[in-house]
Amino acid sequence: MAPADAGVTRALGSTTSTATIAPMDEISVVAQSDGTYRVDVERGGTTTTHIVAIPTGYAAALGFGDVDGERLVRESFAFVLENEPPTSILRRFRLDQIADYFPDYPAAIRRRLETRD
């Protein structure tokens, strides 16, 4: 995913999620006031920032209508980071766009959501 324009909105302070993806990757997911999620990825001293939207009904289309948005975004980023460096990930995108670059994403995210808490 080639870089695009970065965009930042005001974060809602009470909804932050952080996960280590690989020994050198850490991601932080913060819900934004406009319904998007700000994702900061740190790898080797470099931090990238991404704004991610979940299209209406997308989680339900995947079979997980009740999944927490932060979890869906975090697991999606874990998948993408297994396939490319954070500096190559679009700065602003919708989760459904991941399948345009990685056709196995829908099946992979379903497996992740079924097996991880």
DSSP file (Angstrom, degrees, kcal/mol; ACC not computed):
  #  RESIDUE AA STRUCTURE BP1 BP2  ACC     N-H-->O    O-->H-N    N-H-->O    O-->H-N    TCO  KAPPA ALPHA  PHI   PSI    X-CA   Y-CA   Z-CA
    1    1 A M              0   0    0      0, 0.0     3,-0.1     0, 0.0    97,-0.0   0.000 360.0 360.0 360.0 117.4    0.0    0.0    0.0
    2    2 A A        -     0   0    0      1,-0.1    89,-0.2    87,-0.1    86,-0.1  -0.422 360.0 -91.7 -74.7 147.1    1.7    3.2   -1.1
    3    3 A P        -     0   0    0      0, 0.0     2,-0.2     0, 0.0    87,-0.2  -0.231  46.7-177.1 -59.0 145.1    1.8    6.2    1.2
    4    4 A A        -     0   0    0     85,-0.3     2,-0.1     1,-0.1    89,-0.1  -0.704  42.6 -52.7-128.7-177.2   -1.0    8.7    1.0
    5    5 A D        -     0   0    0     -2,-0.2     2,-0.2    87,-0.1    -1,-0.1  -0.354  56.6-128.8 -61.9 136.0   -1.8   12.0    2.7
    6    6 A A        -     0   0    0     44,-0.1     2,-0.3    -2,-0.1    86,-0.1  -0.558  26.8-175.0 -81.9 150.6   -1.7   11.7    6.5
    7    7 A G        -     0   0    0     84,-0.4     2,-0.4    -2,-0.2     0, 0.0  -0.987   6.5-166.5-147.4 139.5   -4.6   13.0    8.5
    8    8 A V        -     0   0    0     -2,-0.3     2,-0.3    30,-0.1    43,-0.1  -0.988   4.7-176.2-131.1 134.9   -5.1   13.3   12.2
    9    9 A T        -     0   0    0     -2,-0.4     2,-0.2     1,-0.0    -2,-0.0  -0.772  44.4 -73.4-120.6 170.6   -8.3   14.0   14.2
   10   10 A R        -     0   0    0     -2,-0.3    23,-2.1     1,-0.1    24,-0.2  -0.444  52.1-132.9 -67.5 129.8   -8.9   14.5   17.9
   11   11 A A  E     -A   32   0A   0     21,-0.2     2,-0.8    -2,-0.2    21,-0.2  -0.516   7.9-125.8 -83.9 149.8   -8.5   11.3   19.9
   12   12 A L  E >   -     0   0A   0     19,-2.4     3,-1.7     3,-0.2    19,-0.3  -0.876  25.0-147.4 -90.1 110.9  -11.0   10.1   22.5
   13   13 A G  E 3  S+     0   0A   0     -2,-0.8     3,-0.1     1,-0.3    -1,-0.1   0.694  86.2  60.3 -57.5 -26.1   -8.6    9.5   25.4
   14   14 A S  E 3  S+     0   0A   0      1,-0.2     2,-0.6    -3,-0.0    -1,-0.3   0.540  93.5  66.6 -85.4  -4.7  -10.4    6.6   27.0
   15   15 A T  E <   +     0   0A   0     -3,-1.7    16,-1.7    16,-0.2     2,-0.4  -0.713  62.1 139.4-122.3  82.9  -10.1    4.2   24.1
   16   16 A T  E     -A   30   0A   0     -2,-0.6     2,-0.4    14,-0.2    14,-0.2  -0.966  23.9-175.4-123.5 139.3   -6.5    3.2   23.4
   17   17 A S  E     -A   29   0A   0     12,-2.5    12,-4.3    -2,-0.4     2,-0.4  -0.999   1.8-173.4-135.7 131.8   -5.2   -0.2   22.5
   18   18 A T  E     +A   28   0A   0     -2,-0.4     2,-0.3    10,-0.3    10,-0.2  -0.976   6.8 172.0-126.9 140.1   -1.6   -1.2   22.1
   19   19 A A  E     -A   27   0A   0      8,-2.7     8,-3.3    -2,-0.4     2,-0.6  -0.998  31.6-127.5-145.6 145.4   -0.2   -4.5   20.9
   20   20 A T  E     -A   26   0A   0     -2,-0.3     6,-0.2     6,-0.2    -2,-0.0  -0.845  23.8-178.3 -91.2 124.5    3.2   -5.8   20.0
   21   21 A I  E     -     0   0A   0      4,-1.1    -1,-0.2    -2,-0.6     5,-0.1   0.878  68.1  -6.1 -91.4 -44.8    3.1   -7.3   16.5
   22   22 A A  E >  S-A   25   0A   0      3,-0.7     3,-1.5    59,-0.0    -1,-0.3  -0.881  89.7 -84.5-141.5 169.4    6.7   -8.6   16.1
   23   23 A P  T 3  S+     0   0    0      0, 0.0    -2,-0.0     0, 0.0    -3,-0.0   0.798 132.6  32.6 -51.7 -28.1    9.7   -8.1   18.3
   24   24 A M  T 3  S+     0   0    0     19,-0.1    20,-0.9    20,-0.0     2,-0.4   0.422 107.4  81.7-109.8   2.4   10.4   -4.8   16.7
   25   25 A D  E <   +AB  22  43A   0     -3,-1.5    -4,-1.1    18,-0.2    -3,-0.7  -0.896  45.9 173.3-111.6 135.8    6.8   -3.7   15.9
   26   26 A E  E     -AB  20  42A   0     16,-1.8    16,-3.0    -2,-0.4     2,-0.4  -0.994  10.5-165.1-135.6 133.7    4.4   -2.0   18.3
   27   27 A I  E     -AB  19  41A   0     -8,-3.3    -8,-2.7    -2,-0.4     2,-0.4  -0.929   6.0-163.6-120.3 146.5    1.0   -0.6   17.3
   28   28 A S  E     -AB  18  40A   0     12,-2.2    12,-2.2    -2,-0.4     2,-0.5  -0.995   6.3-162.6-124.8 129.5   -1.3    1.7   19.2
   29   29 A V  E     +AB  17  39A   0    -12,-4.3   -12,-2.5    -2,-0.4     2,-0.4  -0.960   9.7 179.7-116.6 124.6   -5.0    2.0   18.1
   30   30 A V  E     -AB  16  38A   0      8,-2.6     8,-3.1    -2,-0.5   -14,-0.2  -0.987  26.4-127.9-129.0 123.8   -7.0    5.0   19.3
   31   31 A A  E     - B   0  37A   0    -16,-1.7   -19,-2.4    -2,-0.4     6,-0.2  -0.460  27.6-144.0 -66.8 138.4  -10.6    5.7   18.4
   32   32 A Q  E >   -A   11   0A   0      4,-3.1     3,-1.7   -21,-0.2   -21,-0.2  -0.662  21.4-112.5-103.8 160.5  -11.2    9.1   17.0
   33   33 A S  T 3  S+     0   0    0    -23,-2.1   -22,-0.1     1,-0.3    -1,-0.1   0.713 115.0  57.6 -65.2 -20.7  -14.2   11.4   17.5
   34   34 A D  T 3  S-     0   0    0    -24,-0.2    -1,-0.3     2,-0.1     3,-0.1   0.333 123.0 -99.6 -93.6   8.6  -15.2   11.1   13.9
   35   35 A G  S <  S+     0   0    0     -3,-1.7    19,-0.4     1,-0.3    -2,-0.1   0.390  89.7 111.5  91.3  -3.6  -15.5    7.3   14.0
   36   36 A T        -     0   0    0     17,-0.1    -4,-3.1    -5,-0.0     2,-0.4  -0.342  63.3-123.1 -89.9 179.8  -12.1    6.5   12.5
   37   37 A Y  E     -BC  31  52A   0     15,-2.4    15,-2.9    -6,-0.2     2,-0.5  -0.991   8.1-142.7-128.2 133.3   -9.1    5.0   14.3
   38   38 A R  E     -BC  30  51A   0     -8,-3.1    -8,-2.6    -2,-0.4     2,-0.5  -0.844  20.5-167.2 -93.0 128.0   -5.6    6.5   14.6
   39   39 A V  E     -BC  29  50A   0     11,-3.3    11,-2.6    -2,-0.5     2,-0.5  -0.973   6.4-168.2-120.5 121.1   -3.0    3.8   14.3
   40   40 A D  E     -BC  28  49A   0    -12,-2.2   -12,-2.2    -2,-0.5     2,-0.5  -0.938   6.1-166.7-106.8 128.3    0.6    4.5   15.3
   41   41 A V  E     -BC  27  48A   0      7,-2.6     7,-2.5    -2,-0.5     2,-0.5  -0.966   1.6-163.9-117.6 124.7    3.2    1.8   14.3
   42   42 A E  E     +BC  26  47A   0    -16,-3.0   -16,-1.8    -2,-0.5     2,-0.4  -0.935  15.9 164.6-110.0 126.7    6.7    1.9   15.7
   43   43 A R  E >   -BC  25  46A   0      3,-2.9     3,-2.0    -2,-0.5   -18,-0.2  -0.959  69.5 -20.4-141.4 120.5    9.4   -0.2   14.1
   44   44 A G  T 3  S-     0   0    0    -20,-0.9     3,-0.1    -2,-0.4   -19,-0.1   0.835 127.2 -47.3  54.9  39.3   13.1    0.2   14.7
   45   45 A G  T 3  S+     0   0    0      1,-0.2     2,-0.4   -21,-0.2    -1,-0.3   0.419 117.0 109.1  85.2  -3.1   12.8    3.8   16.0
   46   46 A T  E <   -C   43   0A   0     -3,-2.0    -3,-2.9     2,-0.0     2,-0.5  -0.916  50.8-161.2-108.9 133.3   10.5    5.0   13.2
   47   47 A T  E     -C   42   0A   0     -2,-0.4     2,-0.3    -5,-0.2    -5,-0.2  -0.950   4.5-169.8-115.5 131.7    6.8    5.7   13.9
   48   48 A T  E     -C   41   0A   0     -7,-2.5    -7,-2.6    -2,-0.5     2,-0.4  -0.887  10.6-146.7-114.2 151.1    4.2    5.9   11.2
   49   49 A T  E     -C   40   0A   0     -2,-0.3     2,-0.4    -9,-0.2    -9,-0.2  -0.961  16.0-178.2-121.8 136.2    0.7    7.2   11.7
   50   50 A H  E     -C   39   0A   0    -11,-2.6   -11,-3.3    -2,-0.4     2,-0.5  -0.980  19.2-147.3-134.4 142.3   -2.4    5.9    9.8
   51   51 A I  E     -Cd  38  92A   0     40,-2.9    42,-2.1    -2,-0.4     2,-0.4  -0.963  24.5-170.8-111.4 123.2   -6.1    6.9    9.9
   52   52 A V  E     -Cd  37  93A   0    -15,-2.9   -15,-2.4    -2,-0.5     2,-0.4  -0.933  10.3-162.0-123.2 135.2   -8.4    3.9    9.3
   53   53 A A  E     - d   0  94A   0     40,-2.1    42,-2.5    -2,-0.4    43,-0.2  -0.893  12.0-145.6-111.8 144.7  -12.1    3.8    8.7
   54   54 A I        -     0   0    0    -19,-0.4     3,-0.1    -2,-0.4    40,-0.1  -0.944  28.3-126.8-105.5 112.6  -14.3    0.7    9.1
   55   55 A P    >   -     0   0    0      0, 0.0     3,-2.4     0, 0.0     4,-0.4  -0.247  37.2 -88.5 -58.1 145.4  -17.1    0.9    6.5
   56   56 A T  T 3  S+     0   0    0      1,-0.3     0, 0.0     2,-0.1     0, 0.0  -0.323 113.9   9.2 -55.2 128.8  -20.6    0.5    7.8
   57   57 A G  T 3> S+     0   0    0     -3,-0.1     4,-2.2     8,-0.1    -1,-0.3   0.411  92.8 118.8  81.8  -1.4  -21.5   -3.1    8.0
   58   58 A Y  H <> S+     0   0    0     -3,-2.4     4,-1.5     2,-0.2     6,-0.2   0.926  74.1  48.7 -66.8 -44.3  -18.0   -4.4    7.2
   59   59 A A  H  4>S+     0   0    0     -4,-0.4     5,-3.0     1,-0.2     4,-0.5   0.913 112.9  49.2 -60.9 -41.6  -17.5   -6.3   10.4
   60   60 A A  H >45S+     0   0    0      5,-0.2     3,-1.2     1,-0.2     5,-0.3   0.888 106.5  55.7 -63.9 -39.0  -20.9   -7.9    9.9
   61   61 A A  H 3<5S+     0   0    0     -4,-2.2    -1,-0.2     1,-0.3    -2,-0.2   0.808 106.1  51.8 -63.7 -28.7  -20.0   -8.8    6.3
   62   62 A L  T 3<5S-     0   0    0     -4,-1.5    -1,-0.3    -3,-0.2    -2,-0.2   0.588 126.4-104.6 -80.3 -10.6  -16.9  -10.6    7.7
   63   63 A G  T < 5S+     0   0    0     -3,-1.2    -3,-0.2    -4,-0.5    -2,-0.1   0.592  99.2  96.2  97.1  13.3  -19.2  -12.5   10.1
   64   64 A F    > < +     0   0    0     -5,-3.0     3,-1.6    -6,-0.2    -4,-0.2  -0.476  33.6 155.8-134.3  62.1  -18.3  -10.5   13.2
   65   65 A G  T 3  S+     0   0    0     -5,-0.3    -5,-0.2     1,-0.3    -6,-0.1   0.730  78.1  47.9 -62.1 -23.3  -20.9   -7.8   13.7
   66   66 A D  T 3  S+     0   0    0     -7,-0.2    -1,-0.3    -3,-0.1     2,-0.1   0.334  81.5 124.5-101.7   7.3  -20.2   -7.5   17.4
   67   67 A V  S <  S-     0   0    0     -3,-1.6     2,-0.2     1,-0.1    -8,-0.1  -0.418  70.5-105.9 -70.0 141.6  -16.4   -7.3   17.2
   68   68 A D     >  -     0   0    0      1,-0.1     4,-2.3    -2,-0.1     5,-0.2  -0.460  23.2-133.0 -64.6 133.6  -14.8   -4.3   18.8
   69   69 A G  H  > S+     0   0    0      1,-0.2     4,-2.5     2,-0.2     5,-0.2   0.873 105.3  53.8 -58.7 -40.1  -13.6   -1.8   16.2
   70   70 A E  H  > S+     0   0    0      1,-0.2     4,-2.8     2,-0.2    -1,-0.2   0.900 109.3  48.6 -62.7 -40.1  -10.2   -1.4   17.9
   71   71 A R  H  > S+     0   0    0      2,-0.2     4,-2.8     1,-0.2     5,-0.3   0.920 110.6  50.5 -65.6 -43.2   -9.7   -5.1   17.8
   72   72 A L  H  X S+     0   0    0     -4,-2.3     4,-1.9     1,-0.2    -2,-0.2   0.917 114.0  44.8 -60.9 -43.6  -10.7   -5.4   14.2
   73   73 A V  H  X S+     0   0    0     -4,-2.5     4,-2.5     2,-0.2    -2,-0.2   0.930 113.6  49.8 -66.0 -45.8   -8.2   -2.6   13.3
   74   74 A R  H  X S+     0   0    0     -4,-2.8     4,-2.3     1,-0.2    -2,-0.2   0.924 113.2  45.5 -60.2 -46.5   -5.4   -4.0   15.4
   75   75 A E  H  X S+     0   0    0     -4,-2.8     4,-2.0     1,-0.2    -1,-0.2   0.865 111.7  53.3 -66.6 -35.3   -5.8   -7.5   13.9
   76   76 A S  H  X S+     0   0    0     -4,-1.9     4,-2.4    -5,-0.3    -2,-0.2   0.913 109.6  47.7 -64.9 -42.4   -6.0   -6.0   10.4
   77   77 A F  H  X S+     0   0    0     -4,-2.5     4,-3.0     2,-0.2    -2,-0.2   0.886 107.7  55.9 -66.2 -37.8   -2.7   -4.1   11.0
   78   78 A A  H  X S+     0   0    0     -4,-2.3     4,-1.0     1,-0.2    -1,-0.2   0.924 109.6  47.6 -58.1 -43.1   -1.1   -7.2   12.4
   79   79 A F  H >< S+     0   0    0     -4,-2.0     3,-0.8     2,-0.2     4,-0.5   0.951 113.3  46.2 -61.2 -50.8   -2.0   -9.0    9.1
   80   80 A V  H >X S+     0   0    0     -4,-2.4     3,-1.7     1,-0.3     4,-1.6   0.899 108.4  56.3 -62.3 -40.7   -0.7   -6.1    6.9
   81   81 A L  H 3< S+     0   0    0     -4,-3.0    -1,-0.3     1,-0.3    -2,-0.2   0.730  99.9  60.1 -66.5 -20.7    2.5   -5.8    8.9
   82   82 A E  T << S+     0   0    0     -4,-1.0    -1,-0.3    -3,-0.8    -2,-0.2   0.664 113.8  37.9 -74.0 -15.9    3.2   -9.5    8.2
   83   83 A N  T <4 S+     0   0    0     -3,-1.7    -2,-0.2    -4,-0.5    -1,-0.2   0.621 126.2   5.4-112.0 -18.6    3.2   -8.6    4.5
   84   84 A E  S  < S-     0   0    0     -4,-1.6    -1,-0.3   -83,-0.0     5,-0.0  -0.990  78.7 -88.7-161.9 160.2    4.9   -5.2    4.3
   85   85 A P    >   -     0   0    0      0, 0.0     3,-1.9     0, 0.0     4,-0.4  -0.359  39.5-114.2 -72.8 154.6    6.7   -2.6    6.3
   86   86 A P  G >  S+     0   0    0      0, 0.0     3,-1.1     0, 0.0   -45,-0.1   0.797 113.7  64.8 -59.8 -28.5    4.8    0.2    8.0
   87   87 A T  G 3  S+     0   0    0      1,-0.2     4,-0.1   -39,-0.1   -40,-0.0   0.655 100.7  52.5 -69.8 -13.6    6.3    2.8    5.8
   88   88 A S  G <  S+     0   0    0     -3,-1.9     2,-0.3   -86,-0.1    -1,-0.2   0.509  87.0 102.2 -96.2  -7.0    4.6    1.2    2.8
   89   89 A I  S <  S-     0   0    0     -3,-1.1   -85,-0.3    -4,-0.4   -87,-0.1  -0.586  84.4-100.9 -82.0 137.1    1.1    1.2    4.4
   90   90 A L        -     0   0    0     -2,-0.3     3,-0.2   -87,-0.2    -1,-0.1  -0.176  21.8-137.1 -50.9 145.4   -1.3    3.9    3.2
   91   91 A R  S    S+     0   0    0      1,-0.3   -40,-2.9   -89,-0.2   -84,-0.4   0.718  91.2  22.5 -80.4 -22.0   -1.6    6.8    5.7
   92   92 A R  E    S+d   51   0A   0    -42,-0.2     2,-0.3   -86,-0.1    -1,-0.3  -0.960  82.1 129.6-147.0 125.5   -5.4    6.9    5.3
   93   93 A F  E     -d   52   0A   0    -42,-2.1   -40,-2.1    -2,-0.3     2,-0.3  -0.982  49.9-105.2-164.0 170.0   -7.7    4.0    4.1
   94   94 A R  E >   -d   53   0A   0     -2,-0.3     3,-1.8   -42,-0.2     4,-0.4  -0.811  34.3-120.2-101.2 146.3  -10.7    1.9    4.8
   95   95 A L  G >  S+     0   0    0    -42,-2.5     3,-1.7    -2,-0.3     4,-0.4   0.846 111.0  62.9 -56.6 -35.2  -10.3   -1.7    6.0
   96   96 A D  G >  S+     0   0    0      1,-0.3     3,-0.6   -43,-0.2     4,-0.3   0.715  91.0  68.3 -65.8 -17.2  -12.1   -3.1    3.0
   97   97 A Q  G X> S+     0   0    0     -3,-1.8     3,-1.3     1,-0.2     4,-0.7   0.712  80.5  76.8 -72.6 -19.8   -9.3   -1.7    0.8
   98   98 A I  H X> S+     0   0    0     -3,-1.7     4,-2.7    -4,-0.4     3,-1.3   0.894  87.7  59.1 -57.8 -39.1   -6.8   -4.2    2.3
   99   99 A A  H <4 S+     0   0    0     -3,-0.6    -1,-0.3    -4,-0.4    -2,-0.2   0.734  93.4  66.4 -64.3 -21.7   -8.3   -6.9    0.1
  100  100 A D  H <4 S+     0   0    0     -3,-1.3    -1,-0.3    -4,-0.3    -2,-0.2   0.828 115.8  28.0 -65.4 -30.1   -7.4   -4.9   -3.0
  101  101 A Y  H << S+     0   0    0     -3,-1.3    -2,-0.2    -4,-0.7    -1,-0.2   0.745 134.7  31.1 -99.4 -32.1   -3.7   -5.4   -2.1
  102  102 A F    ><  -     0   0    0     -4,-2.7     3,-2.5    -5,-0.2    -1,-0.2  -0.831  64.4-170.0-132.6  91.6   -4.0   -8.8   -0.3
  103  103 A P  T 3  S+     0   0    0      0, 0.0     4,-0.3     0, 0.0    -4,-0.1   0.719  86.2  60.7 -58.0 -22.1   -6.9  -10.9   -1.6
  104  104 A D  T 3> S+     0   0    0      1,-0.2     4,-2.5     2,-0.1     5,-0.2   0.467  77.1  98.1 -84.3   0.0   -6.5  -13.4    1.3
  105  105 A Y  H <> S+     0   0    0     -3,-2.5     4,-3.2     1,-0.2     5,-0.3   0.917  76.8  52.5 -56.2 -50.7   -7.2  -10.6    3.9
  106  106 A P  H  > S+     0   0    0      0, 0.0     4,-1.8     0, 0.0    -1,-0.2   0.924 115.2  41.4 -55.6 -45.3  -10.9  -11.4    4.4
  107  107 A A  H  > S+     0   0    0     -4,-0.3     4,-2.0     2,-0.2    -2,-0.2   0.905 116.2  50.3 -67.2 -40.4  -10.2  -15.1    5.2
  108  108 A A  H  X S+     0   0    0     -4,-2.5     4,-2.3     1,-0.2    -1,-0.2   0.905 110.3  48.3 -65.6 -42.3   -7.2  -14.3    7.3
  109  109 A I  H  X S+     0   0    0     -4,-3.2     4,-2.5     2,-0.2    -1,-0.2   0.869 108.8  54.7 -69.6 -34.2   -9.0  -11.7    9.4
  110  110 A R  H  X S+     0   0    0     -4,-1.8     4,-1.9    -5,-0.3    -1,-0.2   0.939 109.7  47.2 -60.5 -45.7  -11.8  -14.1   10.0
  111  111 A R  H  X S+     0   0    0     -4,-2.0     4,-1.7     1,-0.2    -2,-0.2   0.919 112.2  50.2 -61.4 -43.7   -9.3  -16.7   11.3
  112  112 A R  H  X S+     0   0    0     -4,-2.3     4,-1.8     1,-0.2    -1,-0.2   0.915 111.8  47.0 -61.0 -43.9   -7.6  -14.1   13.5
  113  113 A L  H  < S+     0   0    0     -4,-2.5    -1,-0.2     1,-0.2    -2,-0.2   0.812 112.5  50.4 -71.2 -29.1  -10.9  -13.0   15.0
  114  114 A E  H  < S+     0   0    0     -4,-1.9    -1,-0.2    -5,-0.2    -2,-0.2   0.813 119.2  35.2 -74.6 -30.7  -12.0  -16.5   15.6
  115  115 A T  H  < S+     0   0    0     -4,-1.7     2,-0.4    -5,-0.2    -2,-0.2   0.603 107.0  67.3-105.3 -12.9   -8.8  -17.6   17.4
  116  116 A R     <        0   0    0     -4,-1.8     0, 0.0    -5,-0.2     0, 0.0  -0.847 360.0 360.0-115.1 147.7   -7.7  -14.5   19.3
  117  117 A D              0   0    0     -2,-0.4    -1,-0.1   -46,-0.0    -4,-0.1   0.418 360.0 360.0 -95.0 360.0   -9.2  -12.8   22.3
